[in-house]
């Protein structure tokens, strides 16, 4: 019993020391707890800042993503329009080549027609000259015939012809033959001209 009392007395005497020791421990833990609370508060602020940054960057990302999608759509539309313009350019180049070929053909055709026109004009001039010459000779022959068969008198002095005139029938046949030949030549050239124009 004494031993127990002694032990109890020792324990009671050591209680203040233990209490002081635990109080120190409590202070230390309290200080550590305060420091941890400060750190926790700092971390919470940092977390809030990070969340704010994340929200800000998320908005920026959404904005940039929208701009990217718009730019991509614009690029696709531009490529489609470029393909369409290239197709139109190829079509117009082909049409231009075809038109150039047609122009060359028309120029060749016009050149040929001009040559034919000149030839026809030359033929017409030759026929006109021949006709005028034959008409003059016919008029001379008619006047000569009228002088022989009528009482017509001419004041102008008679000039003998450079060569003797044949009878009227032969003259008419000659005129008719030449005119028929000229008309035949003219018809042949006209048909050739019309055939080339149709081709």
Order of alpha helices (4+ residues) and beta strands (2+ residues): alpha-alpha
